[in-house]
Amino acid sequence: YQRRVRDKLARSHMTASEAAVAEAFQIFDRDADGKISKGEVATAIRALGKNPTNDELAKILDSAPAQIDLATFQRLYAQEMPLAAAQKAPMMAAFKALDTSNTGNIDLTQLRTILSSLGDALSADEIDALFKECGVDTSASQVAYGPFVGKLVTLYAVDKRPPPL
């Protein structure tokens, strides 16, 4: 049942509730002045289950002020952006294309290279943090990409977080 609901949410592009958006804003508003920086917007949006690229973020933040209030954040969040859960099938297809021996694994070094050079490239420290968060055994030479992709798309999914207070 939960899987059907999660799949339905991904297909319908449903997003976090208004209360969850406000809660995320408050978490990032550390000094309680009613504003967050442009730099914090990306993290807050991603924490709410959307997964925009850096280019998409740059476009929506282009005309935004340096300090973002809650109303502006809500407008930015309301813009259409891909959901992390909706990206599972394309990610799996990409990994399968690289898995020429059909083992369900990808070489750890190759995965590091991909993450550091394609799309929104990650730094070595960001890759290490990602691997740690996803439970990747960095002492192994291979990574089972099915569980890795599953963790990537569900780590911050809206339906996995506790409800707002």
Secondary structure, DSSP 8 states (H G I E B T S, - for coil): -HHHHHHHHHHHT----HHHHHHHHHHH-TT-SSEEEHHHHHHHHHHTTB---HHHHHHHHTTS-SEEEHHHHHHHHHS---BSGGGHHHHHHHHHHH-TT-SSEEEHHHHHHHHHHSSS---HHHHHHHHHHHT--TTSSEEEHHHHHHHHHHTT-GGGS----
